[in-house]
Amino acid sequence: MFDARECQSPRSKAVRKSSVATAAAHRGVTSGAPAAAGLLFFCLVLVEGCNQLPNTQLSQGGVGLPPQAWGTFAQLPLTMAVVSTTTTSLPNMQQAPGAASTTRRRAVRVCALPQQSHMQSDRDLDEPLPGFSAIAEALDDIRDGKFLLVLDDESRENEGDLIIAASKVTTEAMAFLVEYSSGVVCVGMEGKDLDRLKLPLMVNSSENEDTMYTSFTVTCDLRDGITTGISAADRAKTVKHMADPEAEAGDFRRPGHIFPLRARPGGVIVRGGHTEAAVDLARLAGLSPAGVLCEVVNKKDGSMARTPELLEMAKEHGLKCITIADLVRYRLRHEKLVSHAGSAVVDSKHGSLTVHTFKSSIDGAEHLALVSGVVEDTSNVLLHLHKESSLPDALRPSSDMSLDAALQQVSQAGGGVVVCLKGGQPEGGVLEQLAVSAAATTSDPLLECALAVQMLCELNVSSVKLLTADEQIRKSLKCVGIKVAASGSARVNGVEETDRDCTADRDSKRVEETDKNCTADREGGGNR
């Protein structure tokens, strides 16, 4: 289990020293200058059925959106609208075996949207949201065969599900689930297990019109030992056998009364849904990676239960209530997200660099750490985080630092690390790639910083000093568990600026006048 707070690399000193043999004398570290604060943008991909979207539609009011769907986003600033395009499938979605391709149209819109809960960098990763239980405590209940109430983000479904490990389900537990839920009992499972049981997707990804693109498979019941399959006892037997790693495809009949769901690889870090949460919780508890889930409804009118009702239900029945946001944060703290794949020394126009490659366990992407000078066991190592774009760095906003400029400044400072985080290769034409490129700048700062910190730990770097005074990155790095030194002044794009990071590690005894000056500088920077 990885813990960024105990940052020690298992790799030998000899391997690390080979990368810095030509730069042993370079120990100087300079600070970074604040980049201009910018709006946070990400790409909202809205998908409509062919019958709902005309062949050509381009408007700032939303492409092919019904009024009820557009209402949520009508007040958000529009950055880019892209004409609908024709595609045979959606990215990152599974295709049903043998399914024919179906034409669908996508509209890409780049908006400024509220930060999701798991991205909050003002609290420790193990600290739950106020009013909710810690993930470590929840995992104990999962191991004991107890239910959890799990809430997703308010910007998503804003619903709560009862979740229990499939391997621990009893008839009594199933009866409780049916009584307090919608009754549509689902089982989240990993793709390899569903493939083993020969439970294909109900519809292929291009035909999936579920609002959250939930990957329903063909329904099923246990073949032997049950009656109609609908009773609590029958459904409990079915889901428990589905969690058995020795179960075979022939053990089940199709269709049935249980709704298997195919979890996305990478779990809640990739998709913050209840399906992935159910699988992650069972796996983290050391059980078979399969979880039973069902939406909680109000017994009076059948409406979806919201946070107040869910917290009251948890109190009434002695259940722990957690959020998917906290589950994401728990995984970022405790799971090993990258592994060192290799290194090489290269000569560049900025001098000798050691290129370390790391492979992500989340999506298999390869990230780079470009090291200049000596960084191992060095305090306050100069650091820059660079998010790779599919388009040239020249298209980046002027407030962003290019990779070349970052390497130049690290080299001139005498040493440091530039972490290059690789993004996914966008699909589609230039306009769609532009939209994805604009979105990539703030995809998930906590995830990016968690990846970067684990890469730095492999290099025996335990404290850093940012090349640019990015408050969000600074907070995220500290939240993940690495020490971030307060920056002074630095040069960005050849211009010396005063760092506005006045709040970092502030001493409570600092004179009041200094605090006032810091506040004035920060407020002058505008909204971040």
C-alpha positions as CSV (number, residue, x, y, z in Angstrom):
1,M,0.0,0.0,0.0
2,F,1.4,3.4,-1.0
3,D,1.6,6.3,1.4
4,A,3.0,9.6,0.1
5,R,3.8,10.6,3.6
6,E,6.4,7.9,3.8
7,C,8.3,8.7,0.6
8,Q,11.1,6.2,0.2
9,S,12.2,4.7,-3.1
10,P,13.1,1.0,-3.1
11,R,15.4,1.4,-6.1
12,S,19.2,1.3,-5.6
13,K,21.3,4.4,-5.2
14,A,23.5,3.2,-8.1
15,V,20.6,3.4,-10.5
16,R,19.6,6.9,-9.4
17,K,23.1,8.2,-9.3
18,S,23.7,7.1,-12.9
19,S,21.3,9.8,-14.0
20,V,23.1,12.7,-12.4
21,A,26.8,11.8,-12.8
22,T,27.5,14.8,-15.1
23,A,25.7,17.3,-12.9
24,A,26.9,16.7,-9.3
25,A,28.0,20.3,-8.8
26,H,24.6,21.7,-9.6
27,R,22.7,22.2,-6.3
28,G,21.2,25.7,-6.7
29,V,17.4,25.9,-6.7
30,T,15.5,29.0,-7.7
31,S,11.8,29.7,-7.1
32,G,9.1,30.0,-9.6
33,A,6.9,33.0,-10.6
34,P,3.2,33.0,-10.3
35,A,1.4,32.2,-13.5
36,A,-1.7,34.4,-14.3
37,A,-4.8,32.9,-12.7
38,G,-7.2,31.5,-15.3
39,L,-10.7,30.1,-15.5
40,L,-11.0,26.3,-15.1
41,F,-12.4,24.7,-18.2
42,F,-13.2,21.2,-19.1
43,C,-14.9,19.6,-22.0
44,L,-18.5,18.6,-21.5
45,V,-19.4,16.0,-24.1
46,L,-23.2,15.8,-24.7
47,V,-24.6,12.9,-26.6
48,E,-28.0,12.8,-28.2
49,G,-29.8,10.2,-30.2
50,C,-29.9,10.5,-34.0
51,N,-33.6,11.3,-33.9
52,Q,-33.1,14.2,-31.5
53,L,-30.2,15.9,-33.2
54,P,-30.5,17.5,-36.7
55,N,-27.7,16.9,-39.2
56,T,-26.2,20.3,-38.6
57,Q,-26.7,22.4,-35.5
58,L,-24.3,25.0,-34.0
59,S,-25.4,27.4,-31.3
60,Q,-24.3,28.8,-28.0
61,G,-27.4,27.5,-26.5
62,G,-26.2,23.9,-26.6
63,V,-26.1,21.5,-29.5
64,G,-29.2,19.4,-29.8
65,L,-30.0,19.8,-26.2
66,P,-33.6,19.5,-24.9
67,P,-34.6,22.5,-22.7
68,Q,-34.5,20.4,-19.5
69,A,-30.9,19.3,-20.1
70,W,-29.7,22.7,-21.2
71,G,-31.1,24.5,-18.2
72,T,-28.4,23.3,-15.8
73,F,-25.6,24.8,-18.0
74,A,-27.4,27.8,-19.4
75,Q,-25.7,30.3,-17.1
76,L,-22.2,29.0,-17.6
77,P,-19.7,30.9,-19.8
78,L,-19.3,29.4,-23.2
79,T,-15.8,29.0,-24.4
80,M,-16.2,26.9,-27.5
81,A,-19.0,25.2,-29.4
82,V,-18.2,22.5,-32.0
83,V,-20.5,21.4,-34.7
84,S,-21.8,17.9,-34.2
85,T,-19.8,15.1,-35.7
86,T,-20.6,11.6,-36.7
87,T,-18.9,8.8,-34.8
88,T,-19.4,5.0,-34.5
89,S,-18.7,4.8,-30.8
90,L,-18.0,6.8,-27.7
91,P,-14.5,7.0,-26.4
92,N,-13.6,4.8,-23.4
93,M,-16.7,2.7,-23.8
94,Q,-16.9,-1.1,-24.3
95,Q,-18.4,-2.5,-27.5
96,A,-20.8,-5.3,-27.3
97,P,-19.4,-8.4,-29.0
98,G,-20.7,-8.7,-32.5
99,A,-22.7,-5.5,-32.3
100,A,-23.2,-3.4,-35.4
101,S,-21.9,0.1,-35.3
102,T,-24.5,2.8,-35.0
103,T,-24.1,6.4,-36.0
104,R,-24.4,8.9,-33.3
105,R,-23.6,12.6,-33.1
106,R,-21.6,14.4,-30.4
107,A,-21.6,18.0,-29.4
108,V,-18.5,19.3,-27.7
109,R,-18.9,22.2,-25.4
110,V,-16.2,23.7,-23.1
111,C,-17.6,25.3,-20.0
112,A,-16.4,26.4,-16.6
113,L,-18.1,24.1,-14.2
114,P,-18.0,23.8,-10.4
115,Q,-15.1,21.8,-8.8
116,Q,-16.1,18.3,-7.9
117,S,-15.9,17.3,-4.2
118,H,-12.9,15.0,-4.4
119,M,-10.8,17.8,-5.9
120,Q,-10.9,19.9,-2.7
121,S,-7.4,20.5,-1.6
122,D,-8.0,22.2,1.8
123,R,-8.2,18.9,3.8
124,D,-6.2,15.8,4.2
125,L,-7.0,13.0,1.8
126,D,-8.0,10.6,4.6
127,E,-10.3,13.2,6.1
128,P,-14.0,12.7,5.1
129,L,-16.4,15.4,4.2
130,P,-18.2,16.8,7.2
131,G,-21.0,14.5,8.4
132,F,-19.7,11.4,6.6
133,S,-17.8,8.4,7.7
134,A,-14.1,7.7,6.9
135,I,-13.4,5.2,4.2
136,A,-11.2,3.1,6.4
137,E,-14.1,2.6,8.8
138,A,-16.5,1.8,5.9
139,L,-14.2,-0.9,4.6
140,D,-14.4,-2.7,8.0
141,D,-18.2,-2.8,7.6
142,I,-17.9,-4.1,4.0
143,R,-15.7,-6.9,5.3
144,D,-18.3,-7.7,8.0
145,G,-21.0,-8.0,5.4
146,K,-22.8,-4.7,6.3
147,F,-24.4,-2.2,4.0
148,L,-23.0,1.2,3.3
149,L,-24.9,4.3,2.1
150,V,-22.8,5.7,-0.8
151,L,-23.4,9.2,-2.3
152,D,-22.1,10.4,-5.6
153,D,-21.3,14.0,-6.4
154,E,-24.1,16.6,-6.4
155,S,-23.0,17.6,-10.0
156,R,-23.6,14.0,-11.1
157,E,-26.7,11.9,-10.2
158,N,-26.9,13.3,-6.6
159,E,-28.2,10.0,-5.4
160,G,-27.4,7.5,-2.7
161,D,-27.1,3.7,-3.2
162,L,-27.1,0.9,-0.6
163,I,-24.0,-1.1,-1.4
164,I,-22.8,-4.4,0.1
165,A,-20.2,-6.9,-1.0
166,A,-21.8,-9.5,-3.3
167,S,-19.9,-12.3,-1.6
168,K,-21.5,-11.4,1.8
169,V,-25.1,-11.1,0.7
170,T,-27.7,-13.0,2.7
171,T,-31.5,-13.4,2.3
172,E,-32.1,-10.9,5.1
173,A,-29.7,-8.4,3.5
174,M,-31.5,-8.7,0.1
175,A,-34.9,-8.3,1.8
176,F,-33.6,-5.1,3.4
177,L,-32.2,-3.8,0.1
178,V,-35.5,-4.4,-1.7
179,E,-37.5,-2.7,1.0
180,Y,-35.6,0.5,1.0
181,S,-34.6,0.8,-2.6
182,S,-36.0,1.0,-6.1
183,G,-35.8,-2.8,-6.3
184,V,-33.7,-2.9,-9.4
185,V,-30.8,-4.9,-7.9
186,C,-27.5,-4.5,-9.7
187,V,-24.1,-6.1,-9.3
188,G,-21.0,-4.1,-10.3
189,M,-18.3,-6.4,-11.6
190,E,-15.0,-6.1,-13.4
191,G,-15.0,-6.7,-17.2
192,K,-12.9,-9.9,-17.0
193,D,-15.3,-11.6,-14.7
194,L,-18.3,-10.6,-16.8
195,D,-16.5,-12.0,-19.9
196,R,-15.8,-15.2,-18.0
197,L,-19.5,-15.5,-17.2
198,K,-20.4,-14.6,-20.8
199,L,-22.6,-11.7,-19.8
200,P,-22.2,-9.2,-22.7
201,L,-23.4,-5.6,-22.8
202,M,-27.2,-5.2,-23.1
203,V,-26.5,-2.6,-25.9
204,N,-23.2,-1.5,-27.4
205,S,-21.7,1.8,-26.3
206,S,-22.9,3.7,-29.3
207,E,-26.5,2.8,-28.6
208,N,-26.3,3.4,-24.8
209,E,-28.6,6.3,-24.0
210,D,-28.5,6.0,-20.2
211,T,-27.8,9.5,-18.8
212,M,-24.6,8.3,-17.1
213,Y,-23.7,5.6,-19.7
214,T,-24.1,2.9,-17.2
215,S,-22.9,-0.3,-18.8
216,F,-25.7,-2.8,-18.2
217,T,-25.1,-6.3,-19.3
218,V,-27.6,-9.0,-20.1
219,T,-29.6,-9.9,-17.0
220,C,-29.3,-13.3,-15.4
221,D,-30.5,-15.7,-12.6
222,L,-28.8,-18.7,-11.0
223,R,-29.7,-21.8,-13.0
224,D,-30.0,-24.3,-10.2
225,G,-31.2,-24.1,-6.6
226,I,-33.8,-21.3,-7.1
227,T,-37.4,-21.0,-8.2
228,T,-38.6,-17.9,-10.2
229,G,-35.5,-15.9,-9.4
230,I,-37.3,-12.8,-8.0
231,S,-37.5,-13.6,-4.3
232,A,-35.0,-12.2,-1.9
233,A,-33.6,-15.7,-1.3
234,D,-33.3,-16.4,-5.0
235,R,-31.6,-13.1,-5.8
236,A,-29.2,-13.5,-2.8
237,K,-28.1,-16.9,-4.2
238,T,-27.6,-15.5,-7.6
239,V,-25.4,-12.5,-6.7
240,K,-23.4,-14.5,-4.2
241,H,-22.6,-17.1,-6.9
242,M,-21.7,-14.3,-9.3
243,A,-19.0,-13.2,-6.9
244,D,-17.5,-16.7,-6.8
245,P,-14.3,-16.7,-8.8
246,E,-15.0,-20.4,-9.7
247,A,-18.4,-19.6,-11.2
248,E,-18.9,-20.5,-14.8
249,A,-21.1,-19.1,-17.6
250,G,-23.3,-22.2,-17.6
251,D,-24.2,-21.7,-14.0
252,F,-26.6,-18.9,-15.0
253,R,-29.6,-18.5,-17.2
254,R,-30.4,-15.5,-19.3
255,P,-32.4,-13.3,-19.0
256,G,-33.0,-13.0,-15.3
257,H,-33.8,-10.7,-12.4
258,I,-30.3,-9.5,-11.5
259,F,-28.7,-6.6,-13.5
260,P,-25.0,-6.9,-13.8
261,L,-23.0,-3.7,-14.5
262,R,-19.6,-3.5,-16.1
263,A,-17.3,-1.3,-14.1
264,R,-14.9,1.0,-15.9
265,P,-11.2,-0.1,-15.5
266,G,-9.6,2.3,-13.0
267,G,-12.6,2.4,-10.8
268,V,-13.9,5.6,-9.2
269,I,-10.7,7.5,-10.2
270,V,-11.8,7.1,-13.9
271,R,-15.6,7.2,-13.4
272,G,-17.1,8.4,-10.2
273,G,-20.2,6.2,-10.4
274,H,-21.8,3.8,-7.9
275,T,-20.9,0.8,-10.2
276,E,-17.2,1.5,-9.8
277,A,-17.6,2.4,-6.1
278,A,-19.2,-1.0,-5.4
279,V,-16.3,-2.8,-7.1
280,D,-13.6,-0.7,-5.5
281,L,-15.1,-1.1,-2.0
282,A,-15.2,-4.9,-2.3
283,R,-11.7,-5.0,-3.7
284,L,-10.2,-2.7,-1.1
285,A,-11.8,-4.8,1.6
286,G,-10.0,-7.8,0.3
287,L,-13.1,-9.5,-1.1
288,S,-14.1,-10.6,-4.5
289,P,-14.4,-7.4,-6.7
290,A,-18.2,-7.5,-7.0
291,G,-20.7,-5.3,-5.1
292,V,-24.5,-5.2,-5.0
293,L,-26.0,-1.8,-5.3
294,C,-29.4,-0.2,-5.6
295,E,-30.7,3.4,-5.4
296,V,-32.4,4.4,-2.2
297,V,-35.9,5.9,-2.6
298,N,-38.3,7.7,-0.2
299,K,-40.8,5.1,1.0
300,K,-43.6,7.7,1.1
301,D,-43.6,8.9,-2.5
302,G,-41.0,6.8,-4.3
303,S,-38.8,9.8,-5.1
304,M,-35.0,9.6,-5.0
305,A,-33.6,10.1,-1.5
306,R,-31.2,13.0,-1.2
307,T,-28.5,13.7,1.4
308,P,-30.7,14.7,4.3
309,E,-32.9,11.7,4.0
310,L,-29.9,9.4,3.4
311,L,-28.1,10.7,6.5
312,E,-31.3,10.2,8.6
313,M,-31.6,6.6,7.2
314,A,-28.0,5.9,8.1
315,K,-28.6,7.1,11.6
316,E,-31.8,5.1,12.0
317,H,-30.3,1.8,10.8
318,G,-26.8,2.2,12.1
319,L,-25.2,2.4,8.7
320,K,-22.1,4.3,7.7
321,C,-22.6,6.9,5.0
322,I,-19.7,7.8,2.7
323,T,-19.1,9.7,-0.5
324,I,-17.5,8.6,-3.7
325,A,-15.4,11.8,-3.6
326,D,-13.8,10.5,-0.3
327,L,-13.3,7.1,-1.9
328,V,-11.4,8.7,-4.8
329,R,-9.2,10.6,-2.3
330,Y,-8.6,7.4,-0.2
331,R,-7.4,5.6,-3.3
332,L,-5.1,8.5,-4.3
333,R,-3.5,8.3,-0.8
334,H,-3.2,4.6,-0.3
335,E,-2.8,3.0,-3.7
336,K,0.3,2.7,-5.8
337,L,-0.7,4.6,-9.0
338,V,2.6,4.4,-11.0
339,S,5.6,2.1,-11.3
340,H,9.0,3.0,-12.6
341,A,9.5,1.6,-16.1
342,G,13.0,2.7,-16.9
343,S,15.4,5.7,-17.4
344,A,17.9,7.0,-19.9
345,V,20.4,9.9,-20.0
346,V,20.0,12.2,-23.0
347,D,21.8,15.4,-24.2
348,S,19.5,18.3,-24.9
349,K,19.9,22.0,-25.7
350,H,19.3,22.5,-21.9
351,G,22.2,20.2,-21.0
352,S,22.2,16.6,-19.7
353,L,18.8,15.3,-18.7
354,T,17.7,12.0,-17.2
355,V,14.4,10.8,-18.5
356,H,12.5,8.5,-16.2
357,T,9.4,6.8,-17.5
358,F,6.5,5.7,-15.2
359,K,3.5,3.5,-16.1
360,S,0.1,4.3,-14.7
361,S,-1.8,1.5,-13.1
362,I,-5.0,3.4,-13.8
363,D,-5.0,3.6,-17.6
364,G,-1.6,2.3,-18.6
365,A,-0.4,5.7,-19.7
366,E,3.3,6.5,-19.6
367,H,4.4,9.6,-17.7
368,L,7.8,11.2,-17.7
369,A,10.1,12.8,-15.1
370,L,12.8,14.9,-16.8
371,V,15.6,15.4,-14.2
372,S,18.3,18.1,-14.5
373,G,21.1,18.1,-12.0
374,V,21.1,16.3,-8.6
375,V,17.7,15.9,-7.0
376,E,17.9,12.8,-4.8
377,D,17.9,13.5,-1.1
378,T,17.9,17.2,-1.9
379,S,15.4,19.5,-0.1
380,N,13.1,21.9,-1.9
381,V,13.8,20.5,-5.4
382,L,12.6,22.9,-8.1
383,L,9.5,21.4,-9.7
384,H,7.2,22.1,-12.7
385,L,4.2,20.0,-13.7
386,H,3.5,19.9,-17.4
387,K,0.4,18.4,-18.8
388,E,1.0,17.1,-22.3
389,S,-1.3,18.4,-25.0
390,S,-2.0,16.6,-28.3
391,L,-1.5,20.0,-29.9
392,P,1.8,21.9,-29.9
393,D,2.7,23.9,-26.9
394,A,2.5,27.0,-29.0
395,L,-1.3,26.8,-28.8
396,R,-1.2,26.9,-25.0
397,P,-2.6,30.1,-23.3
398,S,0.1,32.7,-22.7
399,S,-0.2,32.2,-18.9
400,D,1.0,28.6,-19.3
401,M,4.6,27.7,-19.4
402,S,5.8,25.6,-22.3
403,L,7.8,22.5,-21.8
404,D,10.9,24.1,-23.4
405,A,10.7,27.2,-21.2
406,A,10.3,25.0,-18.1
407,L,13.4,22.9,-18.9
408,Q,15.3,26.1,-19.7
409,Q,14.6,27.6,-16.3
410,V,15.2,24.3,-14.4
411,S,18.6,24.0,-16.2
412,Q,19.5,27.6,-15.5
413,A,18.6,27.2,-11.8
414,G,21.1,24.3,-11.5
415,G,18.7,21.4,-11.2
416,G,15.1,20.3,-10.8
417,V,12.4,18.1,-12.1
418,V,9.9,18.6,-14.9
419,V,7.1,16.1,-14.6
420,C,5.2,15.5,-17.9
421,L,1.8,13.9,-17.4
422,K,0.5,12.3,-20.5
423,G,-3.1,12.9,-21.5
424,G,-5.2,10.5,-23.6
425,Q,-5.1,10.9,-27.3
426,P,-8.2,12.8,-28.4
427,E,-10.4,11.3,-31.0
428,G,-12.0,13.2,-33.9
429,G,-10.9,16.2,-35.9
430,V,-9.0,19.3,-35.0
431,L,-11.9,21.1,-33.4
432,E,-12.6,18.2,-31.0
433,Q,-8.9,18.0,-30.2
434,L,-8.8,21.7,-29.4
435,A,-11.7,21.2,-27.1
436,V,-10.0,18.4,-25.3
437,S,-6.8,20.3,-25.2
438,A,-8.6,23.3,-23.5
439,A,-10.2,20.9,-21.0
440,A,-7.0,19.1,-20.2
441,T,-5.5,22.0,-18.3
442,T,-7.6,21.3,-15.3
443,S,-8.8,17.8,-15.7
444,D,-8.2,16.7,-12.1
445,P,-5.4,18.5,-10.1
446,L,-5.5,16.1,-7.2
447,L,-5.0,13.0,-9.4
448,E,-2.3,14.8,-11.4
449,C,-0.5,15.8,-8.2
450,A,-0.9,12.3,-6.7
451,L,0.8,10.8,-9.8
452,A,3.5,13.4,-9.7
453,V,4.2,12.8,-6.0
454,Q,4.6,9.1,-6.4
455,M,7.0,9.7,-9.3
456,L,9.0,12.1,-7.1
457,C,9.1,9.6,-4.3
458,E,10.7,7.1,-6.7
459,L,13.4,9.7,-7.2
460,N,13.8,10.2,-3.5
461,V,12.4,13.7,-3.6
462,S,10.5,14.6,-0.4
463,S,10.1,18.4,-0.6
464,V,9.7,20.7,-3.6
465,K,9.6,24.3,-4.6
466,L,7.3,25.2,-7.5
467,L,8.7,26.9,-10.6
468,T,5.4,28.8,-11.0
469,A,3.4,30.0,-8.0
470,D,0.2,28.0,-8.8
471,E,-1.9,28.1,-5.7
472,Q,-4.1,25.2,-6.8
473,I,-1.1,22.9,-7.6
474,R,0.6,24.0,-4.3
475,K,-2.4,23.1,-2.2
476,S,-3.0,19.8,-4.1
477,L,0.6,18.7,-3.7
478,K,0.5,19.4,0.1
479,C,-2.9,17.6,0.3
480,V,-1.4,14.5,-1.3
481,G,1.4,14.5,1.2
482,I,4.6,16.2,-0.1
483,K,6.2,19.2,1.5
484,V,6.0,22.4,-0.6
485,A,8.4,25.2,0.3
486,A,7.1,28.8,0.1
487,S,8.4,30.5,-3.0
488,G,10.1,33.8,-3.1
489,S,10.5,35.6,-6.4
490,A,11.1,33.9,-9.7
491,R,11.5,34.5,-13.4
492,V,8.7,33.4,-15.7
493,N,9.1,33.9,-19.4
494,G,12.0,36.2,-18.6
495,V,10.0,38.5,-16.3
496,E,10.6,38.6,-12.5
497,E,7.5,38.7,-10.5
498,T,6.7,38.6,-6.8
499,D,5.2,35.4,-5.5
500,R,1.7,35.6,-4.2
501,D,1.9,32.4,-2.3
502,C,1.9,34.4,0.9
503,T,-0.3,31.9,2.8
504,A,2.0,28.8,2.5
505,D,2.9,27.5,6.0
506,R,2.0,30.9,7.5
507,D,3.3,31.4,11.0
508,S,0.6,32.4,13.4
509,K,2.9,35.0,14.9
510,R,3.7,36.7,11.7
511,V,3.1,40.5,11.9
512,E,-0.3,41.7,10.9
513,E,1.0,44.1,8.3
514,T,2.6,41.3,6.3
515,D,-0.7,39.4,6.3
516,K,-2.5,42.5,5.0
517,N,0.0,42.8,2.2
518,C,-0.3,39.2,1.3
519,T,-4.1,39.5,1.2
520,A,-3.9,42.5,-1.0
521,D,-1.6,40.8,-3.5
522,R,-3.8,37.7,-3.6
523,E,-7.0,39.7,-4.2
524,G,-5.3,41.6,-7.0
525,G,-4.9,38.3,-8.8
526,G,-8.6,37.9,-9.6
527,N,-10.6,34.7,-9.3
528,R,-8.8,31.5,-9.8
